[in-house]
Amino acid sequence: MKKLILAVCLVMCLAGCGNNSTEDKAKDSKASAESAVTSAEESKFNSYILYSCANAADDAELDKIGDALDSRFSKAFEGSDHEIEKNYEKKEIKLDFDYAEGVEDFAETSTLANIVKFKKGEDKSGEIVLTNENIESCEKQIYVDAGDGSEHWVISIQFDDEGKQLFADATMELSEKKMPISVWLNDEMISAPNVNEPIVDGKCQISGDFDEEKATELAEKIAMKPLPFDITLEKYELNK
């Protein structure tokens, strides 16, 4: 009887070992397949930029940064395929793409907050009217002076519906008080025109001593979606 019990136990043990081995092989096979898929995805693009977002308070803020970087890349390289990968545990974002002319500059400037503020008056502490969250489009343009026919580079801005109303209300108030409205980029004032009449069409122009290069640079910065806080460029690999 003891021999019979031992024999049964031995058979059960062997059967159990066989099942574990089969399960392990299945897991290994699945892991290998997943690894192969990951490798395939990683090889889809030849370049990447890795950002550290240590100041992100939660997943929602990391998502907001990811959306901003996605928008910035799309505007800078219109039509270029790319992907955003988020690591919520490490608070990192990886931007994958194929090399394009100008990505070196993009890598260096993409971490900038680029917060644009329109304020009442010229003081840094002035009341904020709106920010670039309300900017729908921004581009450089040639302005022709009706008086002498001279040409100047200006920055032309179009606000969204909310910004249009905010700007109309503010310029109505400032025109009555004969006060300027100032434009600030990352806490540096770039323009402070006097408001002579309300601007109700949701459009404005920033003028200054701009050449084409400066106008292009400024327009691109203003058009960038703002970041809620500073992020860090961890590393990048750019392969032509």
Secondary structure, DSSP 8 states (H G I E B T S, - for coil): -HHHHHHHHHHHHHHHHHHHHHHHHHHHHHHHHHHHHHHHHHTT-SEEEEEE-TT--SHHHHHHHHHHHHHHHHHHTTT--EEEEEETTTTEEEEEE---TTHHHHHHHTT----EEEEEBS-TTS-EEEEGGGEEEEEEEEEE-TTT--EEEEEEEEE-HHHHHHHHHHHHHHHHHT-BEEEEETTEEEE--B--S---SSEEEEESS--HHHHHHHHHHHHS---SS--EEEEEE---
